[in-house]
Amino acid sequence: MNIIIAGLQIFIAVGFIGFWIYFFIFENKKPDQREGYLEFERSFPLADLGWAVPVLIISAIGLIMENKIGEIFSIAGGSALIFLGLLDISHNLQFGGYTGNKFDIALNLIVNLFCIIFGPIFMIYGWLNI
């Protein structure tokens, strides 16, 4: 089971990296974005790339190596995903993030669902296996 959880963590970490590459190449330059969207999104790279991604990768490596650090970081990574997901959902509900361009809506929903589904899974898995 460690390998499956580690694979999901790596997949999500790579997904975050991919999202930010996409954002800074394309989204960040669109002048027709809804008001506040770019300012809000630009506040996330440090949290995503500076905390969530490294924690998920450390957890995955720990789980693969069957080291307890994997479970500990799985709890931290899951918590980070829940926080980031709920914050993003809150913003999207308040400011129309689930309206407009279908690709943007789908991307928002996928990111948000991955965070609020896998965050608790990673936390529970880590807690049960410490």
C-alpha positions in Angstrom: 0.0 0.0 0.0 3.0 2.3 0.6 3.8 2.3 -3.1 0.2 3.3 -4.1 0.1 6.2 -1.6 3.6 7.2 -2.6 2.7 7.1 -6.3 -0.4 9.3 -5.6 1.8 11.8 -3.6 4.3 12.0 -6.4 1.5 12.4 -9.0 -0.1 15.2 -7.1 3.3 16.9 -6.5 4.1 16.7 -10.2 0.6 18.0 -10.9 1.2 21.1 -8.7 4.5 21.7 -10.5 2.7 21.3 -13.9 -0.1 23.7 -12.8 2.4 26.4 -11.9 4.3 26.0 -15.1 1.0 26.3 -17.0 -0.1 29.3 -14.8 3.0 31.3 -15.3 3.3 30.6 -19.1 -0.4 31.1 -20.0 -2.8 32.1 -17.2 -0.6 34.8 -15.7 -0.7 36.7 -19.1 -4.4 36.6 -19.9 -5.8 40.1 -19.6 -9.4 38.9 -19.5 -9.2 37.1 -16.1 -11.9 38.0 -13.6 -10.9 40.6 -11.1 -8.8 39.4 -8.2 -8.0 36.0 -9.8 -4.4 36.7 -10.7 -3.7 38.3 -7.3 -5.2 35.4 -5.5 -3.4 32.7 -7.5 -0.1 34.5 -7.3 -0.2 34.1 -3.5 -0.1 30.3 -3.8 3.3 29.3 -5.4 5.3 29.7 -2.3 2.9 27.5 -0.3 2.4 24.9 -3.1 6.0 24.7 -4.3 7.8 25.7 -1.1 5.8 23.4 1.3 3.2 21.1 -0.2 5.3 19.7 -3.0 8.5 19.1 -0.9 6.4 17.5 1.9 4.6 15.2 -0.5 7.9 14.1 -2.2 9.6 13.6 1.2 6.6 11.5 2.3 6.7 9.4 -0.9 10.4 8.7 -0.6 9.9 7.8 3.1 7.1 5.4 2.2 9.0 3.8 -0.6 12.0 3.3 1.8 9.6 2.1 4.5 10.9 4.8 6.9 8.5 6.3 9.5 9.3 9.7 8.1 7.0 8.8 5.2 4.0 8.4 7.5 4.8 11.6 9.4 5.2 13.6 6.3 2.1 12.0 4.8 0.1 13.5 7.6 1.7 16.9 7.0 1.2 16.7 3.3 -2.4 15.7 3.7 -3.0 18.6 6.0 -1.5 21.0 3.5 -3.7 19.6 0.7 -6.8 20.1 2.8 -5.9 23.6 3.7 -5.0 24.6 0.2 -8.1 22.9 -1.3 -10.5 24.5 1.2 -9.0 27.9 0.7 -9.3 27.6 -3.1 -12.8 26.3 -2.9 -13.8 29.2 -0.6 -12.4 31.7 -3.0 -13.9 30.0 -6.1 -17.4 30.0 -4.5 -17.2 33.6 -3.4 -15.7 35.0 -6.6 -17.1 33.0 -9.4 -14.2 30.6 -9.9 -16.6 27.8 -11.1 -18.0 29.9 -13.9 -16.7 31.0 -17.3 -14.3 29.1 -19.4 -15.0 25.3 -19.3 -11.3 24.4 -19.2 -10.7 26.7 -16.3 -13.7 25.3 -14.4 -12.5 21.7 -15.0 -9.0 22.5 -13.9 -10.3 24.2 -10.7 -12.6 21.3 -9.9 -9.8 18.7 -10.5 -7.3 20.5 -8.3 -9.9 21.2 -5.6 -11.2 17.6 -5.6 -7.7 16.1 -5.5 -6.9 18.2 -2.5 -10.0 17.5 -0.4 -10.1 13.8 -1.3 -6.5 12.8 -1.1 -5.6 15.1 1.8 -7.6 13.1 4.3 -6.6 9.8 2.8 -2.9 10.7 3.2 -3.5 11.9 6.8 -5.4 8.8 7.8 -2.9 6.5 6.1 0.0 8.2 7.9 -1.8 8.2 11.2 -2.8 4.5 11.0 0.7 3.4 10.0 2.9 5.3 12.4 
